[in-house]
Amino acid sequence: MKRICHQCQTEMILDCKVSIEGDISGIKISQKGKGIFNKVSAKTKAAVCPACGNVGFYIEEFKEFKQN
């Protein structure tokens, strides 16, 4: 999926790794659902604008998340 920068409307570079210094796992997004085993999670990725440096976070498994 193509992502466009909200600041300058340039196509962003996708699939950049997100990590926290001192932690190799990066940032994980999760949602607890109803029931014991009904939990979804996804690793966060980043898109970077090569023109202005704006960064946007996204997950590829967004369809697995549901509104409560």
Z-matrix of the N, CA and C atoms (Angstrom, degrees):
N
C 1 1.441
C 2 1.540 1 108.94
N 3 1.264 2 117.06 1 127.92
C 4 1.459 3 123.28 2 179.00
C 5 1.526 4 110.17 3 -75.34
N 6 1.342 5 116.63 4 135.75
C 7 1.469 6 121.41 5 178.34
C 8 1.521 7 109.09 6 -119.03
N 9 1.315 8 115.19 7 135.56
C 10 1.457 9 122.38 8 -179.01
C 11 1.529 10 108.83 9 -110.85
N 12 1.321 11 116.49 10 136.19
C 13 1.462 12 122.68 11 179.50
C 14 1.530 13 109.92 12 -64.15
N 15 1.328 14 116.39 13 132.16
C 16 1.465 15 121.26 14 178.92
C 17 1.528 16 111.72 15 -73.35
N 18 1.322 17 117.10 16 -20.73
C 19 1.459 18 120.96 17 -177.26
C 20 1.533 19 112.08 18 -83.28
N 21 1.351 20 116.57 19 -45.86
C 22 1.470 21 118.45 20 -171.79
C 23 1.536 22 113.89 21 -129.94
N 24 1.337 23 118.25 22 4.55
C 25 1.463 24 125.02 23 177.12
C 26 1.542 25 113.77 24 62.73
N 27 1.330 26 117.94 25 28.54
C 28 1.463 27 122.95 26 175.35
C 29 1.523 28 108.55 27 -92.47
N 30 1.340 29 118.07 28 147.23
C 31 1.454 30 120.75 29 176.30
C 32 1.528 31 109.53 30 -67.44
N 33 1.332 32 115.50 31 133.18
C 34 1.459 33 121.00 32 -174.76
C 35 1.526 34 111.94 33 -90.69
N 36 1.325 35 116.10 34 155.60
C 37 1.458 36 123.19 35 174.96
C 38 1.523 37 106.81 36 -84.66
N 39 1.335 38 116.97 37 124.56
C 40 1.463 39 122.23 38 -174.60
C 41 1.515 40 112.61 39 -97.09
N 42 1.321 41 115.12 40 172.90
C 43 1.463 42 125.01 41 171.11
C 44 1.525 43 113.39 42 63.23
N 45 1.330 44 117.48 43 34.91
C 46 1.462 45 121.20 44 176.22
C 47 1.527 46 108.27 45 -84.86
N 48 1.311 47 116.66 46 140.91
C 49 1.458 48 122.16 47 -177.89
C 50 1.531 49 110.04 48 -77.18
N 51 1.331 50 115.60 49 139.98
C 52 1.457 51 122.31 50 177.20
C 53 1.521 52 107.80 51 -113.44
N 54 1.316 53 117.50 52 126.43
C 55 1.464 54 120.35 53 176.62
C 56 1.517 55 109.91 54 -145.40
N 57 1.313 56 114.51 55 159.53
C 58 1.455 57 121.93 56 177.60
C 59 1.519 58 106.57 57 -105.48
N 60 1.326 59 118.16 58 135.76
C 61 1.449 60 120.87 59 -179.91
C 62 1.517 61 110.06 60 -55.06
N 63 1.323 62 115.93 61 130.19
C 64 1.457 63 120.89 62 -179.22
C 65 1.516 64 113.59 63 87.66
N 66 1.319 65 118.49 64 -4.46
C 67 1.465 66 122.16 65 -178.84
C 68 1.525 67 108.08 66 -134.27
N 69 1.321 68 118.12 67 116.00
C 70 1.462 69 121.00 68 -176.27
C 71 1.527 70 113.54 69 -81.52
N 72 1.338 71 117.39 70 -10.96
C 73 1.461 72 119.40 71 -176.18
C 74 1.525 73 113.82 72 -80.14
N 75 1.322 74 118.48 73 -18.71
C 76 1.456 75 120.63 74 -179.90
C 77 1.517 76 111.91 75 77.23
N 78 1.316 77 116.23 76 -157.32
C 79 1.467 78 121.96 77 -178.62
C 80 1.523 79 108.10 78 -104.40
N 81 1.316 80 116.61 79 134.22
C 82 1.461 81 121.53 80 179.17
C 83 1.519 82 108.57 81 -120.26
N 84 1.321 83 116.70 82 136.17
C 85 1.458 84 123.48 83 177.44
C 86 1.527 85 107.36 84 -102.93
N 87 1.334 86 117.56 85 132.59
C 88 1.461 87 119.27 86 179.77
C 89 1.519 88 110.38 87 -140.59
N 90 1.328 89 114.53 88 158.59
C 91 1.459 90 121.56 89 178.54
C 92 1.518 91 107.60 90 -140.23
N 93 1.321 92 116.31 91 126.48
C 94 1.457 93 121.02 92 177.16
C 95 1.516 94 108.53 93 -89.08
N 96 1.313 95 114.93 94 127.12
C 97 1.461 96 119.81 95 179.15
C 98 1.514 97 111.07 96 -100.59
N 99 1.299 98 116.99 97 -166.45
C 100 1.454 99 122.43 98 177.78
C 101 1.520 100 108.60 99 -83.03
N 102 1.309 101 116.91 100 138.21
C 103 1.455 102 121.62 101 -178.47
C 104 1.521 103 111.23 102 98.35
N 105 1.308 104 115.67 103 170.59
C 106 1.460 105 121.45 104 -175.16
C 107 1.528 106 112.09 105 -74.56
N 108 1.306 107 117.82 106 -46.28
C 109 1.459 108 121.75 107 -173.17
C 110 1.523 109 113.62 108 -101.81
N 111 1.306 110 117.49 109 16.42
C 112 1.456 111 121.19 110 -176.33
C 113 1.532 112 110.31 111 -98.66
N 114 1.321 113 116.16 112 70.20
C 115 1.466 114 121.60 113 179.72
C 116 1.521 115 107.98 114 -128.44
N 117 1.311 116 117.02 115 133.52
C 118 1.457 117 121.78 116 176.15
C 119 1.522 118 108.86 117 -114.76
N 120 1.317 119 115.16 118 147.61
C 121 1.454 120 119.43 119 175.97
C 122 1.517 121 109.39 120 -149.04
N 123 1.318 122 115.74 121 157.64
C 124 1.461 123 121.30 122 -178.74
C 125 1.515 124 109.38 123 -151.24
N 126 1.320 125 115.64 124 143.68
C 127 1.456 126 120.04 125 175.25
C 128 1.517 127 109.35 126 -78.35
N 129 1.317 128 114.75 127 138.21
C 130 1.455 129 121.17 128 -179.47
C 131 1.519 130 110.48 129 -80.09
N 132 1.310 131 116.29 130 137.80
C 133 1.459 132 123.11 131 173.18
C 134 1.522 133 108.10 132 -117.98
N 135 1.303 134 115.84 133 166.52
C 136 1.457 135 119.67 134 -179.88
C 137 1.517 136 110.13 135 -125.59
N 138 1.323 137 115.14 136 149.18
C 139 1.460 138 123.12 137 171.01
C 140 1.526 139 106.42 138 -115.90
N 141 1.323 140 116.01 139 133.21
C 142 1.463 141 121.12 140 -176.05
C 143 1.522 142 109.38 141 -118.55
N 144 1.324 143 116.49 142 133.68
C 145 1.459 144 121.49 143 177.00
C 146 1.527 145 108.64 144 -83.28
N 147 1.325 146 118.02 145 122.79
C 148 1.458 147 120.41 146 179.90
C 149 1.530 148 113.17 147 -75.15
N 150 1.334 149 117.28 148 -12.53
C 151 1.464 150 120.20 149 -177.88
C 152 1.530 151 113.08 150 -91.95
N 153 1.357 152 116.90 151 -41.47
C 154 1.470 153 118.47 152 -175.09
C 155 1.524 154 114.02 153 -122.98
N 156 1.328 155 118.07 154 -7.87
C 157 1.457 156 121.06 155 178.46
C 158 1.510 157 114.89 156 85.96
N 159 1.317 158 118.62 157 4.07
C 160 1.461 159 121.48 158 177.73
C 161 1.528 160 109.35 159 -61.69
N 162 1.333 161 116.66 160 141.58
C 163 1.459 162 122.34 161 179.66
C 164 1.520 163 109.19 162 -120.45
N 165 1.325 164 116.44 163 134.37
C 166 1.456 165 121.93 164 175.68
C 167 1.512 166 110.02 165 -125.87
N 168 1.325 167 117.61 166 135.47
C 169 1.453 168 122.06 167 178.31
C 170 1.516 169 109.99 168 -93.95
N 171 1.346 170 116.29 169 147.93
C 172 1.456 171 120.75 170 177.40
C 173 1.519 172 109.67 171 -155.66
N 174 1.336 173 116.33 172 164.42
C 175 1.454 174 122.85 173 171.96
C 176 1.521 175 107.44 174 -125.66
N 177 1.320 176 115.94 175 149.06
C 178 1.464 177 119.44 176 -179.86
C 179 1.524 178 112.35 177 -85.53
N 180 1.330 179 117.32 178 -22.20
C 181 1.467 180 121.92 179 -176.41
C 182 1.529 181 112.00 180 -94.53
N 183 1.308 182 118.36 181 34.78
C 184 1.464 183 122.42 182 -174.35
C 185 1.525 184 113.41 183 -62.93
N 186 1.319 185 118.77 184 -25.96
C 187 1.464 186 121.03 185 -178.14
C 188 1.520 187 112.47 186 -72.01
N 189 1.335 188 117.53 187 -17.20
C 190 1.467 189 121.23 188 178.93
C 191 1.526 190 111.71 189 -78.27
N 192 1.332 191 117.69 190 -18.36
C 193 1.458 192 121.95 191 179.56
C 194 1.528 193 109.05 192 -84.24
N 195 1.344 194 115.09 193 139.16
C 196 1.464 195 119.11 194 -178.84
C 197 1.511 196 109.39 195 -127.92
N 198 1.315 197 115.59 196 148.87
C 199 1.458 198 121.15 197 177.65
C 200 1.527 199 108.68 198 -78.09
N 201 1.332 200 115.83 199 132.46
C 202 1.482 201 120.38 200 -178.56
C 203 1.500 202 111.66 201 -74.56
